[in-house]
């Protein structure tokens, strides 16, 4: 069984905020993502910054130019890849049969696209028209993973609770760092590094786990890795310790997690087999 810690120690035993919490379960790295052995289980109150997430789609403004732009128009008329050749041949035949004025206009446009910039500008000034650059919004696909950050403030009542806070912080620090194998590990680690642990993060509202389907009123977080753990033991502005001990009277811990899978619409609709996330 993995080590279990909770803060405050009376989570789930009362009304209000004590009945809402977050569960952080650590698992040893595994390529199957989900089959690693559990390493630690930590339950913490829900901090103010824990109920926010983000969804991103990356686009870029891309200039296709006349040739590619015309090709896009052909595709947009429903001919499909197989019909492009036929469509282009039909367009060529139509151009050939057009009036000399139309041919001249088409030639002028083509010629303008091949001109040096200064000559092209002169022609545009004379004609009062510019060639379309065929600017489109091109979808680039997923370019990053979602990240979630949480800041926990600990105000233990005594040295025993401060000791518990220390164990919680050390559990996060230990799980996010690699193990070492080979070489002189005590001085200058060499050989190989073992992957840090992975995490599942679960919200419990009124003692019940949030659903992972369309009925979820907020969001779920997919299996993640812990990127950073920042700790401050002087939250009161000066170092303070419980009398006769080395345990601080307060601490603040900021955690930054990154999901292991990109978000897709299937994760929102609940279709398919995924690690989690919503």
TORGU-222043 format. One record per residue: x, y, z of N, C-alpha, C, CB in turn; residue in three letters. Coordinates in steps of 0.02 Angstrom, whole numbers, plus 50000, padded with zeros to 5 digits. Glycine has a CB too. Example, Ala and Ser with C-alpha at 12.3 -4.5 7.8 and 13.67 -1.06 7.14 Angstrom:
2
     n_x     n_y     n_z    ca_x    ca_y    ca_z     c_x     c_y     c_z    cb_x    cb_y    cb_z   rest
   50660   49716   50390   50615   49775   50390   50660   49835   50390   50565   49776   50452    ALA
   50642   49888   50354   50684   49947   50357   50645   50002   50394   50704   49970   50286    SER
# end
This chain:
278
     n_x     n_y     n_z    ca_x    ca_y    ca_z     c_x     c_y     c_z    cb_x    cb_y    cb_z   rest
   50042   49940   50000   50000   50000   50000   50043   50062   50000   49953   50000   50060    UNK
   50025   50113   49961   50064   50175   49960   50053   50215   50023   50046   50217   49899    UNK
   50100   50258   50039   50092   50303   50097   50033   50350   50084   50157   50343   50110    UNK
   49994   50363   50137   49936   50407   50130   49944   50466   50178   49871   50369   50144    UNK
   49932   50527   50151   49933   50587   50192   49873   50630   50174   50000   50626   50182    UNK
   49849   50669   50222   49796   50717   50208   49806   50779   50250   49727   50685   50222    UNK
   49785   50836   50220   49788   50899   50255   49730   50943   50230   49857   50934   50245    UNK
   49691   50970   50278   49692   50958   50351   49673   50885   50367   49643   51006   50386    UNK
   49687   50866   50428   49678   50796   50447   49605   50778   50456   49715   50781   50510    UNK
   49560   50826   50452   49488   50812   50460   49450   50822   50395   49458   50856   50514    UNK
   49484   50811   50338   49450   50816   50273   49393   50766   50270   49500   50803   50215    UNK
   49337   50788   50243   49280   50743   50232   49241   50727   50295   49304   50680   50203    UNK
   49255   50762   50350   49221   50747   50413   49172   50802   50434   49271   50737   50468    UNK
   49165   50854   50394   49121   50909   50413   49086   50938   50354   49160   50963   50449    UNK
   49057   50997   50364   49022   51031   50310   49067   51082   50276   48959   51066   50337    UNK
   49042   51111   50222   49079   51165   50189   49143   51141   50157   49094   51219   50238    UNK
   49196   51181   50165   49259   51170   50131   49291   51103   50149   49307   51225   50145    UNK
   49280   51078   50208   49310   51015   50228   49282   50956   50190   49299   51004   50302    UNK
   49226   50966   50156   49195   50912   50119   49215   50913   50045   49120   50915   50125    UNK
   49260   50959   50026   49286   50962   49958   49362   50953   49962   49267   51029   49922    UNK
   49390   50911   49920   49463   50902   49921   49488   50877   49854   49483   50854   49976    UNK
   49554   50875   49849   49588   50848   49789   49630   50789   49809   49631   50903   49755    UNK
   49630   50739   49767   49671   50679   49778   49728   50677   49728   49628   50615   49773    UNK
   49789   50671   49753   49849   50664   49710   49877   50594   49721   49902   50720   49726    UNK
   49872   50552   49671   49898   50484   49676   49959   50477   49630   49844   50432   49657    UNK
   50015   50458   49659   50076   50448   49621   50084   50376   49600   50136   50470   49661    UNK
   50111   50366   49539   50122   50299   49512   50191   50296   49480   50067   50280   49460    UNK
   50224   50239   49489   50288   50230   49456   50279   50233   49381   50320   50162   49477    UNK
   50327   50262   49345   50322   50268   49273   50314   50200   49240   50384   50303   49245    UNK
   50271   50198   49189   50262   50137   49149   50243   50158   49079   50208   50089   49181    UNK
   50268   50123   49029   50253   50141   48960   50179   50132   48945   50294   50098   48912    UNK
   50145   50088   48983   50074   50078   48973   50032   50134   49002   50053   50013   49002    UNK
   50062   50178   49041   50027   50234   49072   49963   50211   49106   50012   50288   49020    UNK
   49969   50191   49167   49911   50168   49203   49925   50103   49239   49852   50160   49156    UNK
   49979   50070   49221   49995   50005   49251   50052   50008   49301   50012   49955   49197    UNK
   50078   50069   49313   50133   50075   49361   50109   50065   49432   50165   50143   49355    UNK
   50154   50044   49476   50137   50031   49546   50124   50097   49582   50193   49991   49581    UNK
   50073   50100   49626   50059   50161   49664   50116   50175   49713   49992   50156   49701    UNK
   50133   50239   49720   50188   50258   49764   50166   50302   49823   50241   50294   49725    UNK
   50117   50345   49812   50095   50389   49866   50024   50412   49851   50142   50450   49873    UNK
   49986   50428   49903   49917   50451   49897   49909   50510   49945   49864   50394   49912    UNK
   49895   50569   49917   49891   50630   49957   49825   50665   49945   49950   50678   49941    UNK
   49789   50681   49998   49726   50718   49994   49737   50787   50024   49668   50681   50030    UNK
   49720   50840   49985   49729   50909   50007   49666   50948   49994   49790   50941   49972    UNK
   49656   51000   50033   49600   51045   50022   49605   51077   49953   49596   51099   50077    UNK
   49551   51102   49926   49551   51134   49860   49569   51207   49868   49481   51126   49824    UNK
   49627   51228   49842   49647   51298   49848   49609   51342   49797   49722   51306   49838    UNK
   49610   51408   49806   49573   51453   49761   49592   51448   49687   49581   51523   49784    UNK
   49656   51431   49673   49678   51430   49603   49670   51362   49570   49750   51452   49598    UNK
   49636   51316   49603   49632   51247   49577   49574   51235   49531   49628   51200   49634    UNK
   49527   51282   49525   49467   51270   49485   49470   51308   49419   49405   51289   49523    UNK
   49527   51307   49386   49533   51339   49322   49576   51296   49275   49565   51410   49330    UNK
   49559   51298   49212   49596   51261   49162   49593   51300   49096   49568   51188   49152    UNK
   49623   51275   49044   49623   51310   48979   49622   51260   48922   49685   51356   48973    UNK
   49595   51282   48866   49591   51242   48805   49618   51285   48748   49517   51218   48791    UNK
   49662   51257   48708   49694   51296   48656   49691   51259   48589   49767   51311   48674    UNK
   49682   51299   48536   49689   51274   48467   49736   51321   48431   49620   51269   48430    UNK
   49788   51295   48401   49840   51336   48370   49827   51346   48296   49910   51305   48382    UNK
   49823   51408   48275   49815   51425   48205   49870   51474   48186   49745   51456   48191    UNK
   49885   51477   48121   49933   51527   48096   49906   51556   48031   50003   51495   48086    UNK
   49919   51621   48021   49899   51654   47959   49950   51636   47905   49894   51731   47969    UNK
   49928   51602   47853   49973   51577   47801   49955   51606   47733   49971   51500   47799    UNK
   50004   51632   47698   49995   51658   47631   50007   51602   47580   50043   51718   47617    UNK
   49955   51583   47544   49962   51529   47495   49990   51553   47428   49894   51496   47483    UNK
   49974   51615   47409   49995   51638   47343   49943   51619   47290   50064   51609   47324    UNK
   49950   51646   47230   49901   51636   47177   49893   51564   47156   49921   51678   47118    UNK
   49949   51529   47145   49945   51460   47119   49911   51414   47169   50015   51434   47102    UNK
   49937   51413   47231   49908   51370   47282   49837   51393   47299   49951   51369   47345    UNK
   49825   51458   47297   49758   51484   47312   49707   51460   47262   49759   51559   47314    UNK
   49725   51461   47198   49680   51436   47146   49666   51361   47157   49709   51448   47077    UNK
   49719   51325   47176   49709   51254   47189   49661   51242   47247   49776   51221   47204    UNK
   49666   51284   47298   49621   51278   47355   49549   51291   47334   49641   51327   47410    UNK
   49539   51339   47288   49472   51353   47263   49443   51292   47227   49473   51413   47216    UNK
   49486   51259   47188   49463   51199   47152   49441   51146   47201   49520   51172   47106    UNK
   49482   51134   47253   49464   51084   47303   49400   51103   47340   49521   51075   47353    UNK
   49392   51168   47352   49334   51191   47388   49269   51183   47351   49343   51262   47406    UNK
   49272   51169   47286   49211   51160   47246   49188   51088   47244   49221   51186   47176    UNK
   49218   51047   47286   49194   50979   47294   49219   50929   47244   49121   50980   47291    UNK
   49271   50945   47207   49295   50897   47157   49336   50842   47189   49336   50932   47104    UNK
   49366   50855   47247   49408   50805   47278   49475   50799   47244   49374   50738   47279    UNK
   49519   50761   47274   49587   50754   47246   49585   50723   47177   49630   50711   47292    UNK
   49542   50674   47168   49540   50640   47104   49515   50683   47047   49498   50579   47109    UNK
   49475   50735   47063   49447   50776   47010   49486   50840   46996   49378   50794   47027    UNK
   49542   50850   47030   49581   50911   47021   49605   50918   46949   49641   50913   47069    UNK
   49631   50863   46921   49658   50866   46853   49604   50885   46803   49690   50799   46834    UNK
   49546   50853   46809   49491   50869   46764   49470   50941   46771   49432   50823   46776    UNK
   49464   50964   46831   49444   51033   46843   49494   51083   46814   49435   51046   46917    UNK
   49558   51069   46823   49610   51114   46798   49609   51114   46721   49679   51093   46824    UNK
   49598   51056   46690   49595   51053   46617   49535   51092   46592   49593   50980   46593    UNK
   49479   51087   46628   49419   51124   46608   49431   51199   46614   49359   51102   46650    UNK
   49464   51219   46667   49479   51290   46676   49525   51315   46621   49510   51302   46745    UNK
   49573   51273   46602   49620   51293   46549   49584   51301   46482   49677   51241   46542    UNK
   49538   51254   46468   49500   51258   46406   49456   51319   46405   49458   51195   46396    UNK
   49427   51335   46463   49384   51394   46468   49424   51458   46457   49349   51397   46536    UNK
   49484   51459   46485   49526   51518   46476   49547   51526   46403   49589   51513   46520    UNK
   49560   51470   46371   49582   51472   46301   49526   51498   46256   49604   51403   46278    UNK
   49463   51481   46274   49407   51502   46232   49381   51571   46249   49351   51452   46239    UNK
   49409   51601   46300   49385   51667   46322   49408   51721   46274   49409   51683   46393    UNK
   49382   51780   46284   49398   51836   46240   49471   51857   46249   49353   51896   46254    UNK
   49495   51893   46201   49564   51917   46205   49573   51964   46264   49584   51952   46141    UNK
   49519   51999   46282   49522   52044   46340   49532   52004   46404   49459   52087   46344    UNK
   49494   51948   46409   49500   51906   46469   49569   51875   46473   49447   51852   46470    UNK
   49594   51853   46415   49661   51823   46414   49713   51873   46434   49677   51794   46345    UNK
   49704   51934   46410   49752   51986   46427   49750   52001   46501   49737   52049   46387    UNK
   49689   52002   46529   49682   52015   46600   49716   51960   46641   49608   52022   46620    UNK
   49705   51897   46621   49736   51842   46657   49811   51843   46651   49709   51775   46632    UNK
   49835   51859   46591   49907   51863   46581   49937   51919   46623   49923   51875   46506    UNK
   49900   51976   46627   49925   52032   46666   49931   52013   46739   49879   52092   46658    UNK
   49882   51976   46764   49884   51955   46834   49943   51908   46847   49818   51921   46854    UNK
   49952   51861   46800   50008   51815   46807   50075   51852   46803   50005   51761   46753    UNK
   50079   51898   46756   50140   51936   46747   50155   51978   46809   50136   51981   46686    UNK
   50102   52007   46837   50112   52049   46897   50139   52008   46955   50046   52082   46917    UNK
   50118   51945   46960   50141   51904   47015   50214   51885   47008   50099   51841   47019    UNK
   50242   51890   46947   50311   51873   46935   50357   51934   46933   50318   51835   46870    UNK
   50329   51993   46937   50369   52054   46932   50410   52066   46994   50324   52113   46918    UNK
   50460   52109   46985   50496   52133   47042   50449   52176   47084   50560   52172   47021    UNK
   50461   52182   47149   50415   52218   47193   50398   52289   47170   50443   52221   47261    UNK
   50450   52326   47147   50436   52396   47129   50393   52400   47066   50502   52433   47118    UNK
   50405   52355   47017   50364   52356   46956   50293   52332   46970   50396   52313   46902    UNK
   50288   52283   47015   50222   52258   47034   50182   52314   47067   50229   52197   47081    UNK
   50214   52353   47110   50180   52409   47143   50157   52460   47092   50226   52442   47194    UNK
   50200   52474   47041   50181   52522   46989   50118   52499   46952   50239   52532   46940    UNK
   50115   52434   46935   50057   52409   46899   49995   52412   46943   50069   52337   46876    UNK
   50002   52397   47007   49945   52401   47052   49919   52473   47058   49964   52373   47121    UNK
   49967   52521   47057   49947   52591   47061   49909   52613   46998   50008   52636   47072    UNK
   49930   52587   46941   49897   52605   46878   49828   52573   46872   49941   52585   46819    UNK
   49823   52509   46890   49761   52473   46882   49713   52482   46940   49775   52399   46873    UNK
   49740   52504   46997   49697   52512   47056   49674   52446   47085   49637   52553   47039    UNK
   49713   52393   47075   49694   52326   47101   49758   52289   47121   49654   52286   47048    UNK
   49751   52245   47170   49808   52204   47192   49787   52131   47189   49831   52224   47264    UNK
   49836   52089   47177   49823   52017   47177   49809   51993   47248   49882   51979   47146    UNK
   49761   51949   47256   49747   51920   47321   49805   51876   47343   49681   51879   47319    UNK
   49829   51884   47404   49883   51841   47428   49858   51773   47451   49919   51875   47486    UNK
   49791   51765   47451   49760   51703   47475   49783   51687   47546   49776   51644   47427    UNK
   49765   51733   47591   49782   51724   47662   49730   51680   47695   49786   51792   47697    UNK
   49753   51626   47726   49707   51579   47759   49729   51566   47830   49704   51513   47719    UNK
   49683   51546   47872   49698   51525   47941   49711   51451   47940   49639   51543   47991    UNK
   49774   51431   47947   49793   51361   47943   49797   51330   48012   49860   51353   47906    UNK
   49761   51277   48023   49762   51242   48088   49827   51203   48094   49701   51195   48096    UNK
   49863   51214   48148   49929   51183   48156   49926   51119   48197   49976   51230   48189    UNK
   49868   51104   48225   49862   51044   48266   49885   51059   48337   49903   50987   48237    UNK
   49879   51010   48382   49901   51020   48451   49976   51037   48454   49887   50957   48494    UNK
   49992   51089   48491   50062   51110   48496   50088   51110   48568   50071   51179   48467    UNK
   50044   51094   48616   50066   51095   48685   50018   51054   48728   50071   51167   48712    UNK
   50041   51035   48787   49999   51000   48835   49969   51049   48884   50040   50945   48872    UNK
   49911   51031   48911   49882   51074   48963   49924   51071   49027   49809   51053   48978    UNK
   49927   51127   49061   49961   51129   49126   49914   51156   49179   50025   51173   49122    UNK
   49924   51132   49241   49882   51153   49297   49928   51169   49356   49830   51099   49316    UNK
   49914   51226   49387   49956   51248   49443   49912   51257   49505   49992   51314   49426    UNK
   49939   51235   49562   49904   51239   49625   49950   51267   49678   49877   51170   49646    UNK
   49923   51311   49720   49962   51339   49775   49927   51323   49841   49969   51416   49766    UNK
   49962   51287   49884   49934   51266   49948   49970   51303   50005   49942   51189   49958    UNK
   49930   51329   50050   49957   51363   50109   49943   51320   50171   49926   51434   50118    UNK
   49996   51305   50208   49991   51262   50267   50002   51304   50330   50041   51204   50263    UNK
   49956   51297   50377   49962   51331   50441   49949   51280   50497   49912   51391   50447    UNK
   49998   51237   50509   49989   51184   50560   49979   51214   50630   50050   51138   50560    UNK
   49941   51178   50671   49926   51201   50738   49982   51185   50788   49861   51171   50762    UNK
   50021   51135   50772   50074   51115   50818   50130   51081   50779   50046   51067   50872    UNK
   50181   51061   50815   50239   51031   50782   50222   50964   50748   50295   51021   50832    UNK
   50173   50928   50776   50154   50864   50745   50123   50876   50676   50104   50825   50790    UNK
   50079   50926   50670   50050   50943   50605   50103   50971   50558   49993   50993   50613    UNK
   50151   51007   50585   50206   51033   50544   50247   50975   50516   50250   51082   50584    UNK
   50255   50924   50557   50292   50865   50534   50253   50831   50477   50303   50815   50592    UNK
   50186   50829   50482   50145   50800   50429   50153   50840   50364   50071   50798   50450    UNK
   50153   50907   50370   50162   50950   50312   50229   50936   50279   50157   51025   50332    UNK
   50280   50926   50320   50347   50911   50294   50346   50846   50254   50398   50905   50351    UNK
   50310   50795   50279   50306   50731   50244   50270   50740   50177   50270   50678   50287    UNK
   50218   50781   50176   50180   50792   50114   50224   50827   50061   50118   50835   50128    UNK
   50259   50879   50083   50302   50915   50037   50358   50871   50011   50332   50977   50071    UNK
   50389   50832   50056   50443   50788   50035   50419   50733   49988   50476   50757   50096    UNK
   50356   50711   49997   50328   50660   49952   50323   50686   49881   50260   50636   49977    UNK
   50299   50749   49874   50296   50779   49808   50365   50789   49778   50259   50845   49811    UNK
   50411   50814   49818   50479   50825   49793   50512   50760   49770   50522   50859   49847    UNK
   50504   50708   49810   50535   50644   49793   50506   50614   49730   50526   50594   49851    UNK
   50439   50619   49723   50406   50587   49665   50420   50623   49600   50331   50585   49677    UNK
   50437   50688   49603   50448   50725   49541   50520   50720   49515   50430   50797   49551    UNK
   50564   50692   49556   50635   50688   49536   50653   50619   49510   50679   50706   49596    UNK
   50705   50614   49468   50724   50549   49440   50764   50508   49490   50765   50558   49376    UNK
   50763   50444   49479   50808   50399   49517   50871   50390   49475   50774   50330   49532    UNK
   50923   50364   49506   50986   50355   49470   51007   50283   49471   51041   50399   49500    UNK
   51044   50263   49420   51070   50195   49417   51138   50195   49383   51021   50150   49380    UNK
   51186   50164   49414   51253   50161   49385   51294   50221   49408   51250   50160   49309    UNK
   51359   50215   49403   51403   50269   49422   51404   50280   49498   51383   50333   49387    UNK
   51434   50335   49519   51438   50353   49589   51379   50399   49604   51506   50386   49606    UNK
   51323   50371   49626   51262   50409   49635   51266   50461   49690   51206   50363   49649    UNK
   51313   50453   49737   51316   50499   49793   51352   50563   49776   51348   50465   49852    UNK
   51392   50563   49724   51431   50623   49708   51412   50651   49639   51505   50608   49710    UNK
   51425   50614   49588   51410   50637   49520   51374   50582   49482   51475   50659   49483    UNK
   51306   50582   49486   51268   50527   49455   51284   50519   49381   51194   50539   49464    UNK
   51293   50458   49361   51305   50442   49290   51266   50380   49274   51381   50433   49275    UNK
   51275   50355   49215   51238   50296   49194   51170   50316   49168   51230   50247   49252    UNK
   51117   50299   49203   51049   50314   49180   51008   50347   49235   51014   50250   49155    UNK
   50956   50382   49213   50907   50410   49259   50841   50375   49250   50900   50486   49248    UNK
   50809   50358   49305   50743   50328   49301   50690   50383   49299   50730   50282   49361    UNK
   50638   50372   49260   50585   50422   49253   50553   50437   49321   50531   50398   49203    UNK
   50535   50500   49332   50495   50517   49393   50426   50485   49390   50489   50593   49401    UNK
   50389   50493   49444   50322   50465   49447   50273   50504   49404   50297   50464   49520    UNK
   50217   50472   49388   50161   50504   49355   50105   50512   49407   50137   50463   49294    UNK
   50058   50557   49391   50006   50573   49440   49936   50571   49410   50019   50642   49469    UNK
   49889   50549   49450   49818   50560   49435   49792   50610   49487   49777   50492   49437    UNK
   49755   50659   49462   49729   50712   49505   49653   50711   49500   49757   50783   49484    UNK
   49621   50702   49557   49549   50693   49558   49516   50743   49605   49531   50622   49578    UNK
   49461   50773   49582   49422   50819   49624   49366   50780   49659   49393   50877   49583    UNK
   49356   50795   49723   49300   50768   49760   49258   50827   49786   49324   50722   49819    UNK
   49195   50830   49766   49150   50883   49786   49094   50851   49828   49121   50921   49725    UNK
   49085   50877   49889   49037   50848   49936   49051   50774   49946   48965   50859   49912    UNK
   49114   50756   49944   49134   50687   49957   49130   50641   49898   49093   50660   50011    UNK
   49105   50665   49840   49098   50622   49782   49146   50643   49726   49025   50623   49756    UNK
   49174   50594   49692   49220   50608   49636   49182   50638   49578   49256   50544   49614    UNK
   49213   50687   49545   49182   50717   49486   49174   50664   49432   49223   50777   49461    UNK
   49119   50665   49395   49110   50617   49340   49157   50634   49282   49037   50617   49315    UNK
   49170   50585   49240   49215   50594   49183   49176   50591   49117   49270   50541   49183    UNK
   49115   50616   49118   49073   50617   49058   49042   50686   49049   49019   50562   49061    UNK
   48991   50690   49007   48959   50755   48992   48924   50786   49052   48910   50746   48937    UNK
   48914   50748   49105   48880   50773   49164   48929   50808   49213   48844   50717   49200    UNK
   48993   50810   49195   49042   50843   49237   49029   50919   49236   49114   50827   49213    UNK
   49013   50950   49293   48999   51022   49293   49061   51065   49289   48961   51040   49356    UNK
   49121   51035   49296   49183   51074   49291   49230   51041   49240   49218   51079   49360    UNK
   49282   51007   49263   49329   50975   49217   49369   50923   49256   49377   51027   49185    UNK
   49398   50877   49219   49444   50828   49247   49514   50842   49221   49422   50755   49230    UNK
   49563   50815   49255   49633   50824   49235   49660   50755   49215   49675   50855   49293    UNK
   49692   50752   49157   49721   50689   49133   49783   50670   49173   49737   50694   49059    UNK
   49805   50609   49164   49866   50586   49196   49923   50635   49181   49885   50513   49173    UNK
   49960   50654   49232   50007   50710   49226   50075   50693   49256   49979   50772   49259    UNK
   50122   50738   49242   50187   50736   49275   50197   50802   49312   50246   50724   49223    UNK
   50234   50800   49367   50247   50860   49407   50310   50894   49382   50253   50841   49482    UNK
   50303   50955   49356   50359   50991   49326   50398   51032   49377   50335   51036   49272    UNK
   50363   51059   49426   50399   51101   49476   50363   51098   49543   50404   51173   49451    UNK
   50402   51107   49595   50377   51109   49664   50415   51164   49699   50385   51039   49701    UNK
   50382   51221   49711   50414   51277   49744   50387   51283   49815   50401   51343   49704    UNK
   50433   51291   49863   50414   51291   49933   50441   51353   49968   50440   51228   49969    UNK
   50399   51385   50007   50418   51444   50046   50400   51431   50119   50383   51509   50020    UNK
   50451   51433   50164   50440   51420   50235   50438   51485   50276   50494   51374   50261    UNK
   50439   51542   50243   50438   51606   50278   50379   51647   50254   50504   51645   50268    UNK
   50320   51618   50256   50260   51652   50230   50239   51711   50274   50203   51603   50224    UNK
   50263   51714   50336   50245   51769   50381   50294   51827   50375   50243   51744   50453    UNK
   50341   51822   50330   50391   51875   50321   50454   51863   50359   50362   51940   50341    UNK
   50451   51821   50410   50511   51804   50450   50508   51729   50465   50514   51846   50516    UNK
   50565   51698   50475   50565   51627   50493   50537   51616   50563   50637   51599   50488    UNK
   50486   51573   50568   50456   51557   50632   50452   51482   50640   50385   51590   50639    UNK
   50469   51457   50700   50469   51386   50712   50434   51371   50778   50542   51359   50714    UNK
   50405   51312   50782   50374   51292   50845   50427   51286   50898   50334   51226   50837    UNK
   50411   51310   50957   50460   51314   51011   50491   51247   51026   50428   51342   51074    UNK
   50557   51247   51029   50594   51186   51045   50601   51138   50988   50561   51152   51101    UNK
   50580   51158   50927   50585   51113   50869   50615   51151   50809   50515   51083   50850    UNK
   50626   51115   50756   50649   51146   50693   50593   51149   50641   50709   51107   50665    UNK
   50533   51135   50662   50477   51133   50615   50445   51202   50607   50424   51083   50638    UNK
   50437   51227   50546   50409   51294   50534   50335   51298   50551   50420   51315   50462    UNK
   50313   51358   50570   50243   51368   50589   50198   51378   50527   50236   51427   50636    UNK
   50228   51387   50469   50188   51395   50408   50230   51375   50348   50162   51468   50401    UNK
   50197   51360   50293   50232   51343   50230   50184   51355   50172   50257   51269   50232    UNK
   50213   51367   50115   50174   51375   50053   50206   51333   49999   50169   51451   50031    UNK
   50166   51293   49964   50192   51248   49913   50155   51261   49847   50184   51173   49934    UNK
   50192   51274   49794   50163   51285   49727   50183   51227   49682   50186   51353   49697    UNK
   50133   51193   49654   50145   51136   49611   50123   51152   49539   50107   51073   49637    UNK
   50162   51129   49491   50145   51138   49420   50146   51070   49385   50194   51187   49386    UNK
   50087   51049   49361   50080   50984   49328   50069   50994   49252   50022   50945   49358    UNK
   50092   50946   49213   50080   50946   49141   50049   50879   49121   50146   50958   49102    UNK
   49994   50882   49083   49962   50820   49062   50005   50783   49012   49893   50836   49031    UNK
   49994   50718   49007   50034   50675   48963   50003   50666   48894   50045   50608   48995    UNK
   49940   50686   48885   49907   50679   48821   49877   50746   48800   49852   50624   48823    UNK
   49873   50758   48735   49841   50819   48710   49765   50813   48717   49860   50832   48636    UNK
   49733   50870   48723   49660   50870   48727   49629   50860   48658   49635   50936   48759    UNK
   49577   50820   48655   49539   50809   48594   49465   50814   48610   49557   50740   48561    UNK
   49424   50820   48559   49352   50826   48572   49323   50762   48602   49315   50842   48507    UNK
   49356   50704   48587   49331   50641   48615   49337   50641   48692   49369   50583   48586    UNK
   49387   50677   48719   49394   50680   48791   49336   50720   48822   49461   50711   48811    UNK
   49311   50769   48784   49256   50809   48809   49190   50770   48806   49250   50874   48770    UNK
   49180   50735   48750   49117   50698   48740   49116   50631   48775   49104   50689   48667    UNK
   49175   50607   48797   49178   50543   48831   49180   50484   48784   49120   50537   48875    UNK
   49197   50496   48720   49201   50442   48671   49273   50417   48667   49177   50465   48601    UNK
   49284   50352   48669   49351   50324   48662   49381   50306   48729   49395   50372   48626    UNK
   49439   50276   48727   49473   50252   48787   49534   50295   48800   49494   50177   48779    UNK
   49531   50337   48853   49584   50384   48866   49605   50380   48940   49562   50455   48849    UNK
   49664   50407   48953   49689   50409   49022   49644   50453   49065   49762   50434   49024    UNK
   49616   50504   49037   49576   50551   49075   49583   50621   49045   49596   50551   49149    UNK
   49552   50667   49078   49555   50736   49054   49488   50757   49027   49609   50745   49001    UNK
   49472   50821   49036   49405   50842   49015   49403   50918   49012   49350   50814   49064    UNK
# end
